[in-house]
């Protein structure tokens, strides 16, 4: 099991993580520290616990917005795929209709030529 020291708002916190995840956890800690520092500058002096709760809420809000955006993009992708399928189906139907009309014309010419003989 890996171990990382994460520094948030000037205080180190030991964090256990899976082996190989140390760099990732360190990056997450650095992001959390950045958000906490920015929030601390905005709201002024607050208790450490309150700052961490506010930072957690801020990050949770960012995550919520990201999930909403992903959901929106997935819906748009589904709509685009549906339109593309419908367009492809229409093009296929048009192609089959043209082929059937061409065959019908050939059959009519053959029938006309057989009736003349």
Backbone as JSON, one array per atom type, in Angstrom:
{
  "sequence": "XXXXXXXXXXXXXXXXXXXXXXXXXXXXXXXXXXXXXXXXXXXXXXXXXXXXXXXXXXXXXXXXXXXXXXXXXXXXXXXXXXXXXXXXXXXXXXXXXXXXXXXXXXXXXXXXXXXXX",
  "N": [[0.85, -1.17, 0.0], [0.59, 2.17, -0.88], [1.85, 5.35, 0.29], [1.24, 8.76, 0.76], [2.03, 12.16, 1.3], [-0.09, 14.77, 1.61], [-0.4, 18.18, 1.11], [-2.41, 20.63, 2.32], [-3.52, 23.82, 2.49], [-1.25, 24.59, 3.93], [-0.85, 22.55, 5.72], [0.22, 19.26, 6.37], [-1.1, 16.13, 5.35], [-1.16, 12.74, 5.9], [-1.78, 10.25, 3.51], [-3.09, 7.19, 2.58], [-2.8, 5.02, -0.21], [-3.41, 3.02, -3.17], [-0.72, 1.04, -4.43], [1.32, 2.6, -6.83], [-0.39, 4.66, -7.31], [0.43, 6.98, -6.21], [1.43, 9.37, -7.45], [-0.86, 10.29, -8.72], [-2.61, 10.75, -6.55], [-1.14, 12.71, -5.29], [-1.33, 14.78, -7.21], [-4.08, 15.24, -7.09], [-4.23, 16.14, -4.45], [-2.72, 18.49, -4.69], [-4.41, 19.94, -6.35], [-6.63, 20.21, -4.67], [-5.45, 21.73, -2.64], [-4.89, 24.05, -4.08], [-7.5, 24.94, -4.69], [-8.45, 25.29, -2.08], [-6.72, 27.31, -1.16], [-7.39, 29.42, -2.87], [-10.06, 29.78, -2.13], [-9.73, 30.45, 0.55], [-8.48, 32.92, 0.3], [-10.63, 34.36, -0.71], [-12.69, 34.23, 1.27], [-11.48, 34.84, 3.62], [-10.16, 34.52, 6.98], [-10.99, 31.47, 8.28], [-12.0, 28.6, 10.18], [-9.98, 25.62, 10.05], [-11.35, 23.21, 9.59], [-13.81, 24.16, 8.62], [-12.94, 25.46, 6.3], [-12.0, 23.27, 4.83], [-14.4, 21.85, 4.48], [-15.87, 23.72, 2.98], [-14.22, 23.84, 0.75], [-14.41, 21.21, -0.12], [-17.13, 21.2, -0.83], [-17.06, 23.06, -2.89], [-15.45, 21.74, -4.78], [-17.05, 19.48, -5.15], [-19.24, 20.72, -6.33], [-18.07, 21.57, -8.74], [-17.57, 19.05, -9.82], [-20.17, 18.09, -10.05], [-21.18, 19.87, -11.99], [-19.53, 19.09, -14.09], [-20.41, 16.45, -14.47], [-23.04, 17.0, -15.27], [-22.5, 18.31, -17.7], [-21.26, 16.24, -19.12], [-23.42, 14.48, -19.29], [-25.16, 16.03, -20.85], [-23.63, 16.23, -23.21], [-23.54, 13.53, -23.9], [-26.25, 13.07, -24.45], [-26.57, 14.8, -26.64], [-24.85, 13.52, -28.4], [-26.21, 11.1, -28.74], [-28.51, 12.05, -30.03], [-27.39, 13.06, -32.39], [-26.33, 10.7, -33.45], [-28.71, 9.29, -33.84], [-29.97, 10.92, -35.75], [-28.12, 10.6, -37.81], [-28.37, 7.85, -38.3], [-31.05, 7.78, -39.16], [-30.85, 9.37, -41.44], [-29.08, 7.81, -42.96], [-30.69, 5.57, -43.28], [-32.79, 6.66, -44.78], [-31.35, 7.36, -47.09], [-30.57, 4.81, -47.91], [-33.07, 3.67, -48.39], [-33.91, 5.35, -50.48], [-32.0, 4.64, -52.38], [-32.62, 1.92, -52.77], [-35.21, 2.25, -53.78], [-34.68, 3.6, -56.17], [-33.21, 1.61, -57.48], [-35.17, -0.38, -57.66], [-37.04, 0.92, -59.3], [-35.51, 1.17, -61.62], [-35.18, -1.54, -62.26], [-37.87, -2.2, -62.66], [-38.45, -0.68, -64.92], [-36.78, -1.96, -66.77], [-37.94, -4.49, -66.79], [-40.43, -3.84, -67.84], [-39.64, -3.0, -70.41], [-38.67, -5.41, -71.39], [-41.0, -6.94, -71.29], [-42.54, -5.46, -73.12], [-41.06, -5.88, -75.43], [-41.36, -8.63, -75.71], [-44.09, -8.82, -76.19], [-44.32, -7.66, -78.67], [-43.19, -9.52, -80.3]],
  "CA": [[0.0, 0.0, 0.0], [1.38, 3.39, -0.98], [1.62, 6.41, 1.27], [1.54, 10.07, 0.21], [1.74, 13.29, 2.17], [-0.8, 15.8, 0.86], [-0.36, 19.45, 1.82], [-3.57, 21.47, 2.03], [-3.55, 25.03, 3.3], [-0.08, 24.65, 4.79], [-0.8, 21.44, 6.66], [0.41, 17.95, 5.72], [-2.01, 15.04, 5.71], [-0.73, 11.47, 5.31], [-2.88, 9.59, 2.81], [-2.76, 5.87, 2.04], [-3.37, 4.8, -1.53], [-2.91, 1.82, -3.83], [0.61, 1.17, -5.03], [1.31, 3.16, -8.17], [-1.34, 5.79, -7.38], [0.98, 8.08, -5.43], [1.47, 10.6, -8.26], [-2.24, 10.72, -8.96], [-3.12, 11.3, -5.29], [-0.41, 13.97, -5.08], [-1.93, 15.78, -8.09], [-5.39, 15.57, -6.51], [-3.96, 16.96, -3.28], [-2.29, 19.81, -5.14], [-5.61, 20.62, -6.83], [-7.41, 20.56, -3.49], [-4.74, 22.84, -2.0], [-5.1, 25.25, -4.91], [-8.88, 25.4, -4.5], [-8.55, 25.77, -0.7], [-6.01, 28.59, -1.08], [-8.23, 30.42, -3.54], [-11.24, 30.02, -1.3], [-9.25, 31.13, 1.75], [-8.27, 34.32, -0.08], [-11.93, 34.99, -0.92], [-13.54, 34.33, 2.46], [-10.7, 35.29, 4.78], [-9.8, 33.54, 7.99], [-12.02, 30.56, 8.8], [-11.37, 27.42, 10.78], [-9.47, 24.64, 9.08], [-12.45, 22.29, 9.26], [-14.79, 24.87, 7.78], [-12.31, 25.68, 4.99], [-11.98, 21.99, 4.11], [-15.79, 21.56, 4.08], [-16.21, 24.64, 1.89], [-13.44, 23.41, -0.42], [-15.05, 19.97, -0.59], [-18.37, 21.58, -1.51], [-16.68, 23.72, -4.15], [-14.99, 20.69, -5.7], [-18.24, 18.68, -5.46], [-20.02, 21.51, -7.28], [-17.38, 21.46, -10.03], [-17.8, 17.69, -10.31], [-21.58, 18.03, -10.45], [-21.28, 20.58, -13.27], [-18.87, 18.25, -15.1], [-21.34, 15.34, -14.75], [-24.14, 17.56, -16.07], [-21.99, 18.56, -19.05], [-21.08, 14.94, -19.75], [-24.76, 13.98, -19.62], [-25.64, 16.84, -21.97], [-22.89, 15.83, -24.4], [-23.99, 12.18, -24.26], [-27.56, 13.22, -25.07], [-26.36, 15.37, -27.97], [-24.25, 12.47, -29.23], [-27.29, 10.16, -29.08], [-29.36, 12.7, -31.03], [-26.64, 13.1, -33.65], [-26.28, 9.32, -33.96], [-30.06, 8.96, -34.3], [-30.16, 11.62, -37.02], [-27.26, 9.97, -38.82], [-29.01, 6.57, -38.65], [-32.24, 8.08, -39.95], [-30.41, 9.85, -42.75], [-28.54, 6.66, -43.67], [-31.83, 4.74, -43.65], [-33.47, 7.33, -45.89], [-30.51, 7.22, -48.27], [-30.66, 3.41, -48.33], [-34.41, 3.5, -48.98], [-33.9, 6.03, -51.77], [-31.18, 3.84, -53.27], [-33.42, 0.75, -53.13], [-36.33, 2.7, -54.63], [-34.13, 3.86, -57.5], [-32.86, 0.31, -58.07], [-36.42, -1.06, -58.02], [-37.6, 1.62, -60.47], [-34.7, 0.79, -62.78], [-35.56, -2.93, -62.59], [-39.23, -2.19, -63.19], [-38.37, -0.18, -66.29], [-36.18, -3.02, -67.59], [-38.95, -5.55, -66.94], [-41.44, -3.33, -68.77], [-39.08, -3.04, -71.76], [-38.61, -6.82, -71.8], [-42.38, -7.34, -71.55], [-42.95, -4.82, -74.38], [-40.39, -6.55, -76.56], [-41.95, -9.97, -75.84], [-45.42, -8.67, -76.76], [-44.15, -7.32, -80.07], [-42.76, -10.72, -81.03]],
  "C": [[0.9, 1.23, 0.0], [0.98, 4.41, 0.07], [2.06, 7.73, 0.65], [1.24, 11.12, 1.27], [1.14, 14.39, 1.3], [-0.82, 17.07, 1.7], [-1.54, 20.3, 1.36], [-3.56, 22.62, 3.03], [-2.43, 25.06, 4.35], [0.04, 23.51, 5.78], [-0.68, 20.12, 5.89], [-0.56, 16.92, 6.28], [-1.47, 13.77, 5.08], [-1.94, 10.75, 4.72], [-2.38, 8.25, 2.27], [-3.46, 5.72, 0.69], [-2.82, 3.49, -2.09], [-1.52, 2.09, -4.39], [0.47, 1.67, -6.47], [0.39, 4.37, -8.32], [-0.81, 7.04, -6.68], [0.98, 9.4, -6.21], [0.07, 11.17, -8.48], [-2.81, 11.38, -7.69], [-2.42, 12.63, -4.99], [-0.99, 15.09, -5.94], [-3.3, 16.21, -7.56], [-5.22, 16.46, -5.28], [-3.55, 18.37, -3.66], [-3.49, 20.61, -5.66], [-6.47, 21.08, -5.66], [-6.77, 21.74, -2.76], [-4.95, 24.14, -2.76], [-6.49, 25.82, -4.69], [-9.06, 25.96, -3.08], [-7.87, 27.13, -0.55], [-6.82, 29.7, -1.72], [-9.44, 30.78, -2.72], [-10.86, 30.79, -0.04], [-9.01, 32.61, 1.47], [-9.6, 35.06, -0.23], [-12.69, 35.22, 0.38], [-12.79, 34.81, 3.69], [-10.45, 34.16, 5.75], [-11.02, 32.77, 8.46], [-11.29, 29.36, 9.4], [-10.96, 26.43, 9.69], [-10.57, 23.68, 8.65], [-13.46, 22.92, 8.32], [-14.23, 25.09, 6.37], [-12.31, 24.39, 4.18], [-13.39, 21.6, 3.66], [-16.18, 22.44, 2.9], [-15.47, 24.23, 0.6], [-14.03, 22.14, -1.0], [-16.34, 20.26, -1.34], [-18.09, 22.23, -2.86], [-16.27, 22.68, -5.19], [-16.16, 19.79, -6.1], [-19.12, 19.4, -6.47], [-19.39, 21.45, -8.67], [-17.62, 20.08, -10.65], [-19.23, 17.53, -10.8], [-21.79, 18.71, -11.8], [-20.65, 19.75, -14.39], [-19.77, 17.07, -15.47], [-22.5, 15.83, -15.61], [-23.71, 17.79, -17.51], [-21.79, 17.25, -19.8], [-22.43, 14.37, -20.18], [-25.33, 14.72, -20.82], [-24.95, 16.42, -23.27], [-23.29, 14.43, -24.86], [-25.35, 12.24, -24.95], [-27.43, 13.78, -26.49], [-25.77, 14.33, -28.91], [-25.3, 11.45, -29.66], [-28.19, 10.75, -30.17], [-28.68, 12.75, -32.38], [-26.58, 11.72, -34.27], [-27.63, 8.91, -34.52], [-30.34, 9.63, -35.64], [-29.35, 10.99, -38.13], [-27.85, 8.63, -39.26], [-30.22, 6.8, -39.53], [-31.87, 8.53, -41.36], [-29.87, 8.69, -43.58], [-29.68, 5.74, -44.13], [-32.58, 5.35, -44.83], [-32.68, 7.19, -47.19], [-30.56, 5.79, -48.81], [-32.01, 3.15, -49.0], [-34.47, 4.15, -50.35], [-33.12, 5.21, -52.8], [-31.94, 2.59, -53.73], [-34.57, 1.12, -54.05], [-35.84, 2.96, -56.04], [-33.8, 2.55, -58.21], [-34.13, -0.43, -58.5], [-37.08, -0.4, -59.23], [-36.84, 1.25, -61.73], [-35.04, -0.63, -63.22], [-36.95, -2.99, -63.21], [-39.24, -1.71, -64.64], [-37.79, -1.24, -67.22], [-37.19, -4.14, -67.83], [-40.03, -5.11, -67.92], [-40.92, -3.36, -70.2], [-39.03, -4.48, -72.28], [-40.02, -7.3, -72.12], [-42.88, -6.74, -72.86], [-42.32, -5.55, -75.56], [-40.97, -7.94, -76.78], [-43.35, -9.87, -76.49], [-45.34, -8.34, -78.23], [-43.79, -8.55, -80.89], [-43.82, -11.72, -81.05]]
}
